[in-house]
């Protein structure tokens, strides 16, 4: 969703800001803007639409401020309050034109604040909830920016990550957070601030993540951090470990394609050093569990949204099957609002690539509040969910830039399988079976490679069906979550209406929609219940729907009579979701490419959904 970047140093600020915004484009946005301060003057340039347009406007501005400034702020906006127009785009100026601010999050009491300001003759010009905050900061200003910011923030209900500056105090940026991430990048003679490490990475690896209610004042003297009461706070400097070029597309046409092909390496990173063959278990030190702790778990609850929730579903099946421990997956927003029953022996696992998803974070807080042990499975190091859970497993998948999640999913499943193994070994799973399972986890990258080798063949199948308006994905058992994930991938990047169903569920209604131009992707891999799914696929065929059969290598007869076939290497049922989903990712990608869609930034979508 929205992205923030700020810079104070020695180099040209507008270049660094626009480049930072470009690096956050993947998060999804519909307008962008920058503001710079130079020689006592604030210059603002905004553009509804893409960063390219903003860049052109900055270049054409001819403004001495934007060309010479070494201090500024920038923003990409994903519209919530008011359409994506220039006036609604950030940075927002106050009415006097002396204060300028960028904001992520939602100011819930903005109407009351706006009415209050209006009584003092201060009228907001945009439709946004954000603008009230800069007006309020200006109103609270009595000669010191950080005091005005803390004063204003005490009156705000909601979430914020902000960066503010004023021409009354050149050489100063003030930033603060509550519920919306802010990371500081400490460079040599320069400081960056952003909502996303991607904007900072090219300049420095030394990062400081602000906690909720922290403020930071950035000046020539460096960074000082306070809480809203002005008591100093100390936050650790961490080193960002993403490799150089990890956030670049390289020779690939899209980030999504690159990230699909990175999956073998990403999974290798996710499992590296985490398999213990001698004890036939996994070593997940971040979970902070002794075998005794693991043995005492009575139930595992997995919360997440979208793709992450689908990964959790695979984990649910594996935990119940291998460990015999009851497991449930719940959509994070539902978990939070339905007052779930939690006991002290429940173990709650929150899955989130970004570690910032608002609903998942809210579920974490609810589960902690109810006394559960909560762990996070996150990709982004230092993200809010990772920090608030305080225990968990990082994916180490590297930055995922494409909005459609691919490598995060396969790494999430790999980690869930390792959690299932760990719990199972404290229960009924014997050592030799644990060791055998370790071997299968270790083979995941190789299985994925075999599917990636079929890229051209899958592309040809995709081109056959690229003009369809509807598609169905069916599967059962471990492949039911994969059917859901396959449909999600297709709809989000190609805008084809796609539904994932349990194979048995199709004839309880959805089968009415099948016709000649509605492909059904049937997951017929060799797992328990395969024959039944073949029967369900036959039912689709009998309604004239073309069927793309996904089958296990060596079991190609399962595809007999169907229109197209994709072959997945042989592996146990709990392992097969990983190579199978890769085939569906490729299929969706090539359908979207054939339809000329904007694959990395699908319309209306944001990479990190930080509002509920
Ligand atoms: C789909 C996708 C989303 C995310 C969901 C949760 O491709 O990426 O469905 O999985 O928004 O995001 P995280 O994992 O960051 O919590």
Boltz pocket constraint, residues with backbone or C-beta under 6 A from the ligand:
constraints:
  - pocket:
      binder: B
      contacts: [[A, 305], [A, 306], [A, 307], [A, 308], [A, 309], [A, 351], [A, 352], [A, 353], [A, 354], [A, 355], [A, 356], [A, 357], [A, 360], [A, 403], [A, 404], [A, 405], [A, 406], [A, 488], [A, 489], [A, 492], [A, 606], [A, 607], [A, 608], [A, 609]]
      max_distance: 6.0
